Amino acid sequence: MQNVLEYKGYYGSVEYDSRDDQLHGRLIGISDIISYEGQSVNELKQDFQEAVEDYLETCREAGKEPEKPFSGKFIVRMPRELHAAVSMKAKEHGESLNTWIVETLSRSVGQAQ
């Protein structure tokens, strides 16, 4: 994955603002808005890790369970015809729709299931 940082299971974007000559980003996959910045890649990584640590500490202090990114569930809307075709393909393979989709997506992104 390009332009993404990872620390303790949290992911963050990497963006460049040419007006400020600054790198910045936000945590991905959670509803809370957590941002970070830096003048260099190393500064950005350090601020990202500090932002994750601060988020976890703030949650602990508030007695709140920190959000985990990417719950493993998502809804996909598709045309009825595609839904039918995908369901039939799963049935041909003797798999549930969920299993067939997970295996197909895993192959598509190069992750063994």
C-alpha positions in Angstrom: 0.0 0.0 0.0 1.4 3.4 -1.0 1.1 6.6 1.0 -0.1 4.9 4.1 1.4 4.6 7.5 0.7 1.8 10.0 1.2 1.7 13.7 -0.4 -0.6 16.4 -3.1 -1.6 13.8 -4.0 2.0 12.9 -3.5 3.3 9.4 -2.9 6.9 8.3 -2.9 8.8 5.1 0.1 10.7 3.8 -0.5 13.9 1.9 1.7 16.8 0.8 0.6 20.4 0.8 2.8 22.4 -1.5 1.5 25.8 -0.2 2.9 25.1 3.3 5.6 22.6 2.1 4.2 20.3 4.8 3.4 16.6 5.0 0.2 15.8 6.8 -2.4 13.0 7.2 -5.3 11.6 9.1 -6.1 8.2 10.7 -8.1 6.0 8.3 -11.0 3.8 9.1 -12.3 5.4 12.4 -14.9 8.1 12.9 -12.8 10.2 15.3 -10.7 12.8 13.4 -7.0 12.4 14.3 -4.5 14.3 12.3 -0.7 14.7 12.3 2.0 16.6 10.3 5.7 16.9 9.7 8.3 18.7 7.7 10.0 15.4 6.7 8.9 11.8 6.4 10.6 11.0 9.7 8.8 13.8 11.4 5.5 12.7 9.9 6.0 9.1 11.0 6.9 10.3 14.5 3.9 12.6 14.8 1.6 9.8 13.4 2.8 7.4 16.1 2.4 10.1 18.8 -1.1 10.8 17.5 -2.0 7.1 17.8 -0.6 7.0 21.3 -2.4 10.2 22.3 -5.7 8.8 20.9 -5.3 5.6 22.9 -4.4 7.5 26.1 -7.3 9.9 25.6 -9.7 7.0 25.2 -8.2 5.3 28.3 -8.6 8.5 30.4 -12.2 8.9 29.2 -13.1 5.3 29.9 -13.9 4.8 26.2 -13.0 1.8 24.1 -10.8 3.1 21.2 -12.3 2.5 17.8 -10.6 -0.3 15.8 -10.1 0.5 12.1 -11.8 -1.6 9.5 -14.3 -3.8 11.4 -14.3 -6.5 8.7 -17.9 -5.6 7.6 -19.0 -3.4 4.7 -22.0 -3.1 2.5 -21.7 -3.3 -1.3 -24.5 -2.0 -3.5 -24.6 -3.5 -7.0 -27.0 -4.0 -9.8 -29.4 -6.9 -9.3 -28.0 -8.8 -12.3 -24.5 -8.7 -10.9 -25.8 -9.8 -7.5 -27.4 -12.8 -9.2 -24.3 -13.6 -11.3 -22.0 -13.4 -8.2 -24.4 -15.6 -6.2 -24.5 -18.2 -9.0 -20.7 -18.2 -9.2 -20.4 -18.8 -5.5 -22.9 -21.7 -5.7 -20.9 -23.2 -8.7 -17.9 -23.3 -6.3 -19.9 -24.8 -3.5 -19.3 -21.8 -1.3 -21.4 -19.2 0.5 -21.6 -15.8 -1.1 -19.5 -14.3 1.7 -16.8 -17.0 1.4 -16.6 -16.7 -2.4 -16.4 -12.9 -2.2 -13.7 -12.9 0.5 -11.6 -15.4 -1.5 -12.0 -13.5 -4.7 -11.1 -10.2 -3.2 -8.1 -11.8 -1.4 -6.8 -13.1 -4.7 -7.4 -9.7 -6.3 -5.2 -7.8 -3.8 -2.6 -10.6 -3.5 -3.4 -11.8 0.0 -3.6 -15.5 0.7 -6.7 -16.5 2.6 
